[in-house]
Amino acid sequence: MQENCKYKPKAIIFDWDNTLVDSWPVIEQSFNQTAQALNYKDLTIKDMKIRMGHALRHSFPEIFGDLSAKAQRIYREFYYQNRESKLRLLPHAQDILTYLRESKITLFVVSNKIGDSLRKEIDLLNLTHFFDNIVGSLDTNFDKPHIAPVNLALKNYSYNDNDKENILFVGDSLADYQCAQNIGFKSILVHTEAETRSNANNALILDNLSELKAII
């Protein structure tokens, strides 16, 4: 973590996968089940983290081509069947959300996971009450790094350009970083791959969520 960083945010936008929740075990299994069903090669977890940071409607056409629609159906079926038993909050997630809410900071989630699925997962883990709005893929016509889902999340939150310094975007992927850059919010990255770190020069890099307490 960089030294001497201190923020007084009015609002924080969180990504979901690999930021607040460890969904990689079920993502990896679901993807490889899909690849095997369609006679594609498995991806390494490193490649998967790079490519799966984008919404399925963008990443799967690049991977599966004309079979993208079928691949998405297979993936979702396996994922939905297994997520409840495999999803786990990342260390410190519950504590930091409680701390931020007690500090009167407004919280949001903006994810590239399909919105209905995203809200179901947050509800399964009993976190819905922490957030003023939860927006995912298909809730708007565009996904991160486009700013459309952020604008939807904040539609009832009043802010202006001068307030942007006081809004943080906490994520793990390059799409999160680019989205923060596009809208002009401060970017914080956690649990981030080395390749993402090297392309996120203006982000504050944290090793884990507990470090948020030291800067807020």
Contacts in CASP RR format, 6 or more apart in sequence:
PFRMAT RR
TARGET T0000
AUTHOR 0000-0000-0000
METHOD contacts of the structure
MODEL  1
MQENCKYKPKAIIFDWDNTLVDSWPVIEQSFNQTAQALNYKDLTIKDMKI
RMGHALRHSFPEIFGDLSAKAQRIYREFYYQNRESKLRLLPHAQDILTYL
RESKITLFVVSNKIGDSLRKEIDLLNLTHFFDNIVGSLDTNFDKPHIAPV
NLALKNYSYNDNDKENILFVGDSLADYQCAQNIGFKSILVHTEAETRSNA
NNALILDNLSELKAII
1 204 0 8 1.000
1 205 0 8 1.000
1 206 0 8 1.000
1 207 0 8 1.000
1 211 0 8 1.000
1 214 0 8 1.000
1 215 0 8 1.000
2 204 0 8 1.000
2 205 0 8 1.000
5 204 0 8 1.000
5 215 0 8 1.000
6 215 0 8 1.000
6 216 0 8 1.000
7 166 0 8 1.000
7 168 0 8 1.000
7 186 0 8 1.000
7 215 0 8 1.000
7 216 0 8 1.000
8 166 0 8 1.000
8 216 0 8 1.000
9 105 0 8 1.000
9 166 0 8 1.000
9 167 0 8 1.000
9 168 0 8 1.000
9 186 0 8 1.000
9 216 0 8 1.000
10 105 0 8 1.000
10 106 0 8 1.000
10 159 0 8 1.000
10 163 0 8 1.000
10 166 0 8 1.000
10 167 0 8 1.000
11 105 0 8 1.000
11 106 0 8 1.000
11 107 0 8 1.000
11 108 0 8 1.000
11 154 0 8 1.000
11 157 0 8 1.000
11 159 0 8 1.000
11 166 0 8 1.000
11 167 0 8 1.000
11 168 0 8 1.000
12 100 0 8 1.000
12 105 0 8 1.000
12 106 0 8 1.000
12 107 0 8 1.000
12 108 0 8 1.000
12 167 0 8 1.000
12 168 0 8 1.000
12 169 0 8 1.000
12 170 0 8 1.000
13 107 0 8 1.000
13 108 0 8 1.000
13 109 0 8 1.000
13 110 0 8 1.000
13 150 0 8 1.000
13 153 0 8 1.000
13 154 0 8 1.000
13 167 0 8 1.000
13 168 0 8 1.000
13 169 0 8 1.000
13 170 0 8 1.000
13 185 0 8 1.000
14 20 0 8 1.000
14 107 0 8 1.000
14 108 0 8 1.000
14 109 0 8 1.000
14 110 0 8 1.000
14 170 0 8 1.000
14 171 0 8 1.000
15 109 0 8 1.000
15 110 0 8 1.000
15 111 0 8 1.000
15 170 0 8 1.000
15 171 0 8 1.000
15 172 0 8 1.000
15 173 0 8 1.000
15 176 0 8 1.000
16 23 0 8 1.000
16 109 0 8 1.000
16 111 0 8 1.000
16 113 0 8 1.000
16 118 0 8 1.000
16 121 0 8 1.000
16 122 0 8 1.000
17 23 0 8 1.000
17 24 0 8 1.000
17 27 0 8 1.000
17 53 0 8 1.000
17 111 0 8 1.000
17 113 0 8 1.000
17 172 0 8 1.000
18 24 0 8 1.000
18 49 0 8 1.000
18 90 0 8 1.000
18 172 0 8 1.000
18 173 0 8 1.000
18 191 0 8 1.000
19 90 0 8 1.000
19 170 0 8 1.000
19 171 0 8 1.000
19 172 0 8 1.000
19 176 0 8 1.000
19 190 0 8 1.000
19 191 0 8 1.000
20 89 0 8 1.000
20 90 0 8 1.000
20 93 0 8 1.000
20 97 0 8 1.000
20 109 0 8 1.000
20 127 0 8 1.000
20 209 0 8 1.000
21 87 0 8 1.000
21 88 0 8 1.000
21 89 0 8 1.000
21 90 0 8 1.000
21 93 0 8 1.000
21 121 0 8 1.000
21 125 0 8 1.000
22 87 0 8 1.000
22 88 0 8 1.000
22 89 0 8 1.000
22 90 0 8 1.000
23 83 0 8 1.000
23 86 0 8 1.000
23 87 0 8 1.000
23 121 0 8 1.000
24 45 0 8 1.000
24 48 0 8 1.000
24 49 0 8 1.000
25 86 0 8 1.000
26 79 0 8 1.000
26 82 0 8 1.000
26 83 0 8 1.000
26 86 0 8 1.000
26 87 0 8 1.000
27 48 0 8 1.000
27 52 0 8 1.000
27 79 0 8 1.000
28 45 0 8 1.000
28 48 0 8 1.000
29 78 0 8 1.000
29 82 0 8 1.000
29 86 0 8 1.000
30 75 0 8 1.000
30 76 0 8 1.000
30 78 0 8 1.000
30 79 0 8 1.000
30 82 0 8 1.000
31 42 0 8 1.000
31 43 0 8 1.000
31 48 0 8 1.000
31 52 0 8 1.000
31 75 0 8 1.000
32 42 0 8 1.000
32 43 0 8 1.000
33 74 0 8 1.000
33 75 0 8 1.000
33 78 0 8 1.000
34 40 0 8 1.000
34 71 0 8 1.000
34 74 0 8 1.000
34 75 0 8 1.000
34 78 0 8 1.000
35 41 0 8 1.000
35 42 0 8 1.000
35 43 0 8 1.000
36 42 0 8 1.000
37 74 0 8 1.000
38 64 0 8 1.000
38 67 0 8 1.000
38 70 0 8 1.000
38 71 0 8 1.000
38 74 0 8 1.000
40 63 0 8 1.000
40 64 0 8 1.000
43 51 0 8 1.000
43 63 0 8 1.000
46 193 0 8 1.000
49 173 0 8 1.000
49 193 0 8 1.000
50 193 0 8 1.000
50 195 0 8 1.000
50 196 0 8 1.000
51 59 0 8 1.000
51 62 0 8 1.000
51 63 0 8 1.000
52 59 0 8 1.000
53 59 0 8 1.000
53 112 0 8 1.000
53 173 0 8 1.000
53 174 0 8 1.000
53 175 0 8 1.000
54 112 0 8 1.000
54 143 0 8 1.000
54 144 0 8 1.000
54 175 0 8 1.000
55 112 0 8 1.000
55 113 0 8 1.000
55 114 0 8 1.000
55 137 0 8 1.000
55 143 0 8 1.000
55 144 0 8 1.000
56 72 0 8 1.000
56 75 0 8 1.000
56 76 0 8 1.000
56 114 0 8 1.000
56 137 0 8 1.000
57 72 0 8 1.000
57 137 0 8 1.000
57 138 0 8 1.000
57 143 0 8 1.000
58 143 0 8 1.000
60 68 0 8 1.000
60 71 0 8 1.000
60 72 0 8 1.000
60 75 0 8 1.000
61 68 0 8 1.000
63 71 0 8 1.000
64 70 0 8 1.000
64 71 0 8 1.000
76 114 0 8 1.000
76 117 0 8 1.000
79 117 0 8 1.000
80 117 0 8 1.000
83 121 0 8 1.000
83 124 0 8 1.000
84 124 0 8 1.000
87 121 0 8 1.000
87 124 0 8 1.000
87 125 0 8 1.000
89 125 0 8 1.000
89 127 0 8 1.000
90 191 0 8 1.000
90 208 0 8 1.000
90 209 0 8 1.000
91 208 0 8 1.000
91 209 0 8 1.000
91 210 0 8 1.000
92 208 0 8 1.000
92 209 0 8 1.000
92 210 0 8 1.000
93 209 0 8 1.000
94 127 0 8 1.000
95 209 0 8 1.000
95 210 0 8 1.000
96 209 0 8 1.000
96 210 0 8 1.000
96 212 0 8 1.000
96 213 0 8 1.000
97 107 0 8 1.000
97 127 0 8 1.000
97 130 0 8 1.000
98 130 0 8 1.000
99 212 0 8 1.000
99 213 0 8 1.000
100 107 0 8 1.000
100 212 0 8 1.000
100 216 0 8 1.000
101 107 0 8 1.000
101 130 0 8 1.000
103 216 0 8 1.000
105 216 0 8 1.000
106 132 0 8 1.000
106 157 0 8 1.000
107 130 0 8 1.000
107 131 0 8 1.000
107 132 0 8 1.000
108 131 0 8 1.000
108 132 0 8 1.000
108 133 0 8 1.000
108 134 0 8 1.000
108 135 0 8 1.000
108 153 0 8 1.000
108 154 0 8 1.000
108 157 0 8 1.000
109 118 0 8 1.000
109 122 0 8 1.000
109 131 0 8 1.000
109 133 0 8 1.000
109 134 0 8 1.000
109 135 0 8 1.000
109 136 0 8 1.000
109 153 0 8 1.000
110 135 0 8 1.000
110 136 0 8 1.000
110 144 0 8 1.000
110 149 0 8 1.000
110 150 0 8 1.000
110 153 0 8 1.000
110 179 0 8 1.000
111 118 0 8 1.000
111 135 0 8 1.000
111 136 0 8 1.000
111 137 0 8 1.000
111 144 0 8 1.000
112 136 0 8 1.000
112 137 0 8 1.000
112 143 0 8 1.000
112 144 0 8 1.000
112 175 0 8 1.000
113 121 0 8 1.000
113 136 0 8 1.000
113 137 0 8 1.000
114 136 0 8 1.000
114 137 0 8 1.000
114 138 0 8 1.000
115 134 0 8 1.000
115 135 0 8 1.000
115 136 0 8 1.000
115 137 0 8 1.000
115 138 0 8 1.000
115 139 0 8 1.000
116 138 0 8 1.000
118 134 0 8 1.000
118 136 0 8 1.000
118 137 0 8 1.000
119 128 0 8 1.000
119 134 0 8 1.000
122 128 0 8 1.000
122 131 0 8 1.000
122 134 0 8 1.000
128 134 0 8 1.000
132 156 0 8 1.000
132 157 0 8 1.000
133 152 0 8 1.000
133 153 0 8 1.000
133 154 0 8 1.000
133 155 0 8 1.000
133 156 0 8 1.000
133 157 0 8 1.000
134 153 0 8 1.000
135 149 0 8 1.000
135 150 0 8 1.000
135 152 0 8 1.000
135 153 0 8 1.000
136 143 0 8 1.000
136 149 0 8 1.000
137 143 0 8 1.000
137 149 0 8 1.000
139 149 0 8 1.000
139 152 0 8 1.000
140 146 0 8 1.000
140 148 0 8 1.000
140 149 0 8 1.000
140 151 0 8 1.000
140 152 0 8 1.000
141 148 0 8 1.000
142 148 0 8 1.000
142 149 0 8 1.000
143 149 0 8 1.000
143 175 0 8 1.000
144 150 0 8 1.000
144 175 0 8 1.000
144 176 0 8 1.000
144 178 0 8 1.000
144 179 0 8 1.000
145 174 0 8 1.000
145 175 0 8 1.000
145 176 0 8 1.000
145 177 0 8 1.000
145 178 0 8 1.000
145 179 0 8 1.000
145 181 0 8 1.000
145 182 0 8 1.000
146 179 0 8 1.000
146 182 0 8 1.000
147 179 0 8 1.000
147 182 0 8 1.000
147 183 0 8 1.000
150 169 0 8 1.000
150 179 0 8 1.000
150 183 0 8 1.000
150 185 0 8 1.000
151 183 0 8 1.000
159 167 0 8 1.000
164 183 0 8 1.000
164 184 0 8 1.000
164 185 0 8 1.000
165 186 0 8 1.000
167 185 0 8 1.000
167 186 0 8 1.000
168 185 0 8 1.000
168 186 0 8 1.000
168 187 0 8 1.000
168 188 0 8 1.000
169 176 0 8 1.000
169 179 0 8 1.000
169 180 0 8 1.000
169 183 0 8 1.000
169 185 0 8 1.000
169 186 0 8 1.000
169 187 0 8 1.000
169 188 0 8 1.000
170 176 0 8 1.000
170 188 0 8 1.000
170 189 0 8 1.000
170 190 0 8 1.000
170 212 0 8 1.000
171 177 0 8 1.000
171 187 0 8 1.000
171 188 0 8 1.000
171 189 0 8 1.000
171 190 0 8 1.000
171 192 0 8 1.000
172 189 0 8 1.000
172 190 0 8 1.000
172 191 0 8 1.000
172 192 0 8 1.000
172 193 0 8 1.000
172 196 0 8 1.000
173 192 0 8 1.000
173 196 0 8 1.000
174 196 0 8 1.000
174 199 0 8 1.000
174 200 0 8 1.000
176 187 0 8 1.000
176 189 0 8 1.000
177 187 0 8 1.000
177 189 0 8 1.000
177 196 0 8 1.000
177 199 0 8 1.000
177 200 0 8 1.000
177 202 0 8 1.000
177 203 0 8 1.000
180 186 0 8 1.000
180 187 0 8 1.000
180 203 0 8 1.000
181 187 0 8 1.000
181 202 0 8 1.000
186 204 0 8 1.000
187 200 0 8 1.000
187 202 0 8 1.000
187 203 0 8 1.000
187 204 0 8 1.000
188 203 0 8 1.000
188 204 0 8 1.000
188 205 0 8 1.000
188 206 0 8 1.000
188 212 0 8 1.000
189 196 0 8 1.000
189 197 0 8 1.000
189 200 0 8 1.000
189 203 0 8 1.000
189 204 0 8 1.000
189 205 0 8 1.000
189 206 0 8 1.000
190 205 0 8 1.000
190 206 0 8 1.000
190 207 0 8 1.000
190 208 0 8 1.000
190 209 0 8 1.000
190 211 0 8 1.000
191 207 0 8 1.000
191 208 0 8 1.000
192 200 0 8 1.000
192 205 0 8 1.000
197 203 0 8 1.000
197 205 0 8 1.000
204 215 0 8 1.000
206 212 0 8 1.000
END
